Amino acid sequence: MATYASATSTKKQEDREEANSSSEEEEDEDGDDTESEEEPDEPKLKYERLTNDLNAILSKDAASCIAVHTKFLALGTHWGMIFILDHTGNNIRDKEIMAHTTTVNQISIDEKGEYLASCSDDGKVMIAGLYGTELNQTVSFDRPVKSVGIDPYFTKSGRGRQFACGEEKLVLNEKSGLFRTNKAITIHQGEGPVRNIKWHTDFIAWANDEGVRMYHTSSRRIITKIAKNHKHRTDLYGCQLCWKDDVTLLVGWADTVRVCVVKVKPVHDGLDTPRHIVEIVQTFTPDFFVCGIAPLGSNLVLLTYDKDGMKQEGGKMVCKRPHLRIIEPGLYTSEELSNDALTMRGFEEYRINDYHLECIPDENIFFIISPKDVVISRLRDMDDHITWLMDHERYEEAMACASDHAHELKSHTYEAIGRTYLDFLVHQQKFAEAVKMCVKILGKRKDLWEEEIYKFAKIGQLRAISMCIPLEDPRLSPAIYEMILNDFLQRDYAQFYHLIKTWPHDLYNKEALINAVVNLLDRELDQELLLQSLGQLYAYQKAFDKALAIYLRLKNKEVFGLIQKHSLYTAVSDKIQALMELDWEQATRMLLDNIDKIPFVHFFMVTYYLNVICNLCLQYLDQLYTKDISAVHDYGHQMVELYCEFDRPKLLPFLRRSESYPLQKALEMCELRGYVKEQVFLLGRMGNLTQALKMIMEGLGDVNHAIDFCKEQNDEELWENLISYSIDRPNFITALLQNVGADIDPIKIISRIEKGLVIPGLRDSLVKILQDYNLQISLREGCRRILVADSFNLLERNVRTQRKAIFVNESQMCPVCGQELIVNDLRLASNILVFNCRHTYHEDCLPTAVVSYYESDSKL
């Protein structure tokens, strides 16, 4: 079966031809307007031309009619032959029927597909069995028979083997009576030739020159007449009939369409009238002629012929193409949903009566025939929808459909659509979009990834694909990664270095890349990025000595990360100076964090930088001191000197915390610079408390500092010196009275104050002393009460504890006699003595002195 050419494109061609014949005046009026081409609507039907054996049949003969069944097709020809074909056009062996001598006008097939009826202009009606001959018969009439219809239940017993045929009248043939003889019953006559018969269940519909009538076989009554409502000749514009279901008849006649429904009268009037009525529920008049009619859900499929069916072409008049339309019918109007122009073979020569339409309603399959062609039309499925989307470059929609309806697809896959889309994007040079889609389309298929990457390589777009190339799951062949890296090595050193750093180094052959970089270095002037890349490759190869040398040569601070990542601390003991010159802070932090891993680091740092850059040496020692006090034990003198010179705020905390410096030298350095507070601390540590206090009072004049110093030393003589020094200084006396109430007796100070000496804030100081005294007395009284209360509480708790019963188990034994302590026989019972330690004895087993001591205890 050959795929039928696009019907929509044919319709567009006709539209263009009609557009070309528009007047020049209209073109001038619209010439300034920019016409935007609207995207065509997706067709609803697809078409295939029936081929195979049918081609040979139609090459010698011409089709005149067709009948369709779910199992086969029956094709009648103008030479009187009936060919039984499958739905792909293959002739079924031994199923050719030489039925007539001239044109076959109509074929009808029973419901089971076992018998068919045919009629011809030779005046014969033939019943032929496809699987048996016992019911075969031929009936001859004296005039051409234009139509025939076989009982759908022809083989069912009791139905009379009925068939209807039409010439100038409608005749019902059946076998009846005792001997089952043929009987012909004239159902209707007098309205011209019967040109079409359609029999479904118990209803026979036929068309003559006056209209359409319907006959009910069970009641044997004509139940309706649907009058012709047009003025066209019935021999040129045949009436098309089709049963949509058991009660719905579709009628298409010339330029009218009707939908008729058979209904049962709700209440029988008792008169001799049919019990059924036919109601026309929809009717409309289209602007074309109807060659065939069929149902499609709630819509109609019409095979149509243009009213102006002729056109001038090549100097002669030719016929236009027929159209297959999908119509949504209304009560009196209709809406066209689809319109496809059909390129039937020889359409230029055919008129309206040369086309026929048959269908299999349950499968929505439509057969369009002309004398030299048979075309099958079907509803488009999801594969067709996706094909249309792809044809219109709507690939992302096609991919979405393929993902949502994967189980419905037969000819498309999500992967194939995606790869077609990638090819399209590459062809359009939309490389960025193509790269984004690669991850979505190629997924985890290693083979597809490699194939696409080679495509990008051929067009020189490895840079684009490298942004999304998978590194794991799937992991591609090493040759792929090496190809991309070599491409960047030739074009873009920065991106090459970036990939070297970000890609896992086990993806490619490192030795090959190292050789390529080394060869390139020999002829390249701008070597920095190449050297960085080479250093990284050496690091991956674990040639750390070469990598470190390159990083230090480039003064690249990433060397610190390399050292820490691979714990190369022993390898940098001879490179500390270079590391310090590169970045002091990082180097110091690294050295301090790994003191135990780098030999002689302190010796180098102190001996080198103390003579070269003292402040940097201080920073190093200070951080080392913060991290580990013991680590700077040997450098206390140097640290005091450096603190004095560069960072005095940290000097006093260091002097207080550390004991690794010589006191005398530290004092000399502080005296040299006039650091009084530091001298005071050092004098105090050296034991020269009096001199230290004197320096505070004379050098600093800070009585509060002096008080704190005395408190810290807790020396009574020192307090006496402070009082003696302060007794003639009113401000000092005030400070002493306000701050030393808890450390010395204020009476010592007050008793030594000279009469008449004006002391600022004396009253407040005395009030404060009294308040502090009262507070102390109050605190002492409170503490005493709390102590007494706690003592009684604890005593009471102890008494309660002592009075608690002690559990004695029945199975416990006396440690002395080894007998049970508790017995049931009172004659053998004895008092027992239980100690607080839980030991329990028979009273009789203990010495008399012990028993006498515990006589006051309770006996059990």
DRENTOR-585816 format. One record per residue (C-alpha): x, y, z. Coordinates in steps of 0.2 Angstrom, whole numbers, plus 5000, padded with zeros to 4 digits. Layout:
BEGIN
XYZ
...
This chain:
BEGIN
500050005000
500850164995
500750325005
499550454997
500250624993
499850765004
498050815001
498350985010
499751034998
498551004983
497251114991
498551254993
499051234975
497251264969
497051404981
498651484973
497951454956
496351544961
497351684969
498351714953
496751744944
496251894955
496052064948
497452184946
496452314955
496352204971
498252174970
498552364969
497452394984
498352264994
500052294987
500652395002
500052275015
501252145021
500451975020
500851855034
500751675031
499751585044
500351425049
499251285041
498151185052
498551005055
497550885044
496350775053
496450625041
497850535033
497850445016
498550295007
498350234990
497850054988
499049964977
499749784976
498549674965
497349824963
498549914951
498549764939
496649754940
496349944937
497649944923
496449824913
494749874920
493950014929
493050014946
491250054946
490750024964
491449954980
490749874996
491849855012
491849735026
492949725041
493749575033
493849615015
493349735000
492249684986
492649794970
491449794956
492049844938
491349904922
491749734914
490549644926
491949574938
491949564957
493649564965
493849514983
495349604990
496049625007
496249795015
498049815007
497449784989
497949604988
496849494978
496149344989
496449184979
494949104971
493849244976
493649324959
491849314954
491349334935
489649394941
489049504926
489349544908
489349734910
489449864923
489149814941
488049954949
488049904967
488749774979
488049734996
488849615009
487949535024
488449565042
489549405044
490449435027
489949265020
488749315006
488649464994
487349524982
487749624966
486749694952
487149754935
486549834919
486349664912
484749644922
485449514934
485549504953
486749374959
486949304977
488649234979
489449144994
491249174998
491449015009
489948905003
488748894988
487148824995
486348984995
486949054979
485649114966
485449224951
483849324948
483649404930
482549554926
482049624910
482849794913
484549854921
484549834940
485349994947
485349944966
485349794978
485349764996
485649605005
484849565022
486249595035
485649425043
485549335027
486249165033
485149165049
483749035048
482049105048
482449265040
481949205023
483649235014
483049405009
483749534997
483049684989
483449754972
482849904963
482549944945
480950044941
480249974957
480949904974
480749714974
481049614990
481549434986
481349294999
481149115001
479549065009
478248925010
478348745013
479548714999
480548875002
480248944984
480849114979
479549244981
479649424974
478649564983
478549734976
478749854990
478550014980
478550084963
477950224952
479350354957
480650314945
482150204946
482850144962
484650204962
485350164979
484850034993
485550025011
484949895022
485349895041
484549785054
482649785050
482649945040
482849965021
483150135014
483150174996
483250324984
482250354969
481850514958
480650584971
481550554987
482150435000
480950305008
481150185022
480350005025
480249915041
480449725037
479749665053
478049755052
478249755032
477749935032
478450085023
478650205037
479250365029
479550465013
480950605014
480550714999
481950774987
482250954991
483351004976
483051024957
484550934951
484450774940
484450614950
485350524936
486850644937
486850684955
486550514964
485850504982
487150444994
486450345009
487450285025
486850205041
487750285056
487050175068
485450065071
484250215070
485250355061
485250375042
486350495034
485750565017
486850665005
486050714989
486650844976
486950994987
485950945002
486350845018
485150775030
485250675046
483750565050
483350475065
482050335067
480950345082
479550235089
477950325092
477750355111
475850315110
475050205097
473550285090
472650125086
472550165068
473350065054
474850175054
476750125056
477350125073
478950205068
479250385062
480750465055
481350635061
482550755052
483650815066
484950915055
484850975038
485951105028
486451155011
488251165007
489051254993
489651094984
488950924978
489050774989
489850614981
489850514997
489350525015
489950435031
489950465050
491450515061
490950515079
489650665080
490350735064
490150695045
491350645032
490850705015
491650664998
491250824988
491350894971
491451074967
489951154959
491051234947
491951074944
492751124927
494251234925
495351294910
496951204909
498151184895
496951244882
495551124887
494251104901
494650984914
493850924930
494450984947
494950874961
493650804973
493750844991
493550755007
492850865021
492450835039
490950935044
490150975061
488350975057
487151095066
485251105065
485251205049
487051255047
488751165047
490551205051
491951135041
493351065052
494450995038
494551005019
495750895009
495950904990
496250724983
497350694968
496450534962
497150454946
496350524931
495250654941
495350774926
494150654917
492850614930
491250684935
490250674952
489450504949
491250424946
491650444964
491050334978
491350334997
491250185009
491750165027
492050045041
491250155055
491950055070
493750085064
493550255056
494250195039
493550275023
493750215006
493750334991
493550254974
493650324956
493750224940
495650204941
496050224959
495650174977
496250284992
496050245010
495850375023
496050355042
496050465057
497750525060
498550445075
499950505087
501350455075
500550555061
500350705073
502150695077
502650675059
501650835055
502450925070
504150875064
503750925046
503351095052
504951105063
503951105079
505150975087
504951015105
503150985104
503450825095
504650765109
503350815122
502050715113
503150565111
503550565130
501750585135
501050455123
502550335121
501450175122
500450235107
501850255095
502350135082
503450225070
504250365081
505250365097
505750505108
507550465105
507350475086
506350635086
507650715097
509150665086
508150735071
507950895081
509750905085
510250885066
509051025062
509751135075
511551105069
510951135051
510251295057
511851335066
510951355082
512351265092
511951335109
510151265108
510751095101
511951075116
510551115128
509550985120
510850855120
510750805139
508850795137
508850695121
510350585123
510150535141
511350405147
511650325130
513550315128
513450275109
512350415105
513350535114
514950485105
514050485088
513450665091
515150725097
515950665081
514650765072
515050915081
516950885078
516650875059
515951055059
517151125071
515951145086
516851045099
516851205110
514951205111
514751015115
516051025128
514951125139
513750975142
514750825139
514450695152
515850645163
515050505173
513550395169
513850375155
515750395154
516350405136
517850335128
519550415133
519750465114
518250575115
518950675130
520650685122
519950745106
519050885114
520550935125
521750925110
520551045100
520651175114
522451155116
522651215098
521351345099
521051405117
522351385131
521151465144
519751335141
521051195140
521651245157
519851255163
519451085157
521051015164
520551085181
518751035181
518750865173
519150705182
520950675177
520650485174
519550525159
521050545147
522850485145
523850615155
525550565147
524950605129
524350775135
525950815144
526950775128
525750885118
525951025130
527851015131
527951005112
526951165111
527951255124
529451245113
528751355100
527451465110
527951635117
526451655128
526851515140
525951555156
524251455153
525251315145
526351305161
524851315172
524051165162
525751075163
525851095181
524151035184
524450875173
526050845183
525050855199
523850725192
525250615187
525950635205
527550715198
527450845212
529150905212
528950965194
527151035198
527851135213
529251205202
528051265189
526851345201
528251435210
529051485194
527351565189
527051635206
525351545206
524551545223
523651385219
525251305225
524651305243
523051205238
524151085229
525351065244
523851045256
522850925245
524250805243
525150835260
526750895251
527450975267
529050875268
529450925250
529251115253
530551125268
531851195256
530451305247
529851405262
530651565257
529851555240
528151515248
528351665260
528751785246
527251725236
525951745250
526451775268
524751745275
524351585267
526151525269
526151565288
524451485290
524951325281
526651315291
525751345308
524451205304
525751085300
527151115312
527550935315
527650895296
528951025291
530651005299
531651165305
530251275300
530351385316
532251395315
532151455297
530751575300
531551655315
533351665309
532851725292
531451845295
532151915311
533551985301
532652025286
530752075290
530552085308
528652135308
528351975298
529351875310
528251945324
526651895315
527251725313
527851705331
526251785337
525151665328
526251525333
526051585351
524151595350
524151415343
525451335355
526351425369
527651295371
528151315353
528851485356
529751435372
531451465364
531051635357
530351725372
531751855372
531451895353
529551905356
529752035370
530852135359
529752125344
528152165354
529052315361
529552375344
527952335334
526452285344
526452355362
524652315366
525052135365
526652155376
525852155393
524652005390
526251905384
527251955399
525751895410
525551735401
527251675397
528751635407
529951595393
530851765393
532251835404
531451955417
532952075418
533152095400
531252125397
531352255411
532752345403
531852345386
530352415395
531352545404
532252595388
530552635380
529652705396
528352565397
527752595415
526352465416
527452335409
528852385421
527652375436
527152195431
528952145429
529552215445
528052125454
528551965446
530351995451
529752015469
530152205470
528452245476
528852405485
529752475470
528252425459
527052505470
528052665470
528152665451
526252655450
526052795462
527352905456
527452855438
525652825434
524852915448
523452785447
522752745464
521552615457
522952525448
523852535465
522452455474
522252325461
524052285462
523952265481
522452155480
523352045467
524852035479
523852015495
525252075505
524852175522
526552275521
526152325504
524452385509
525252485523
526452565511
524952615500
524052695515
525652785521
525852855503
524052905501
523752975519
524153155514
523353145497
521453175499
520953095482
521952935486
521052925503
519352935494
519852795482
520452685496
518952715507
517752665492
518752515486
519552425500
518152395513
518252205510
520152185510
520752295524
519952375539
519352545535
519752605553
521552595549
521352725536
520152835545
521152835561
522652905552
521753045543
522453215550
521153335558
520653475546
521053375531
519853405517
519353245509
518253255494
516753135495
517153085513
515353075518
514852975503
516352855506
515852835525
514052805520
514652675508
515752595521
514252585533
513152515519
514452385515
514652335533
512752325536
512752215520
514052105527
513152085543
511552045534
512451925523
513151835538
511551825547
510651755532
512051625529
511851575548
510051555546
510251455530
511551345538
510451315554
508951275543
509951155532
510651065547
508951035554
508250975537
509750855535
509550795553
507650755550
508050675533
509350565542
508050515555
506750475542
508050365533
508550275549
506750235553
506350155537
506049965537
507349845530
506649705519
507249535524
506949395511
506249225516
507749145508
509049235518
510249135529
511049185545
512849205542
513349125558
512248965559
511848955540
509948925544
508549015537
508149175546
506249165544
505348995547
503548945548
503648835563
503548945578
504348815589
505948845579
505749035577
507049155585
507249335586
508249415572
509349565573
509549675557
510949805555
510849965544
512149885533
510849755529
511749615538
510449505547
510749375561
509849265573
509849345590
510449185598
511849165586
512649335592
513749365607
512749425623
513749585623
513249625605
511449585609
511449695625
512149845615
510649835603
509249795616
508449965612
508249915593
506649845587
506449655586
505649555572
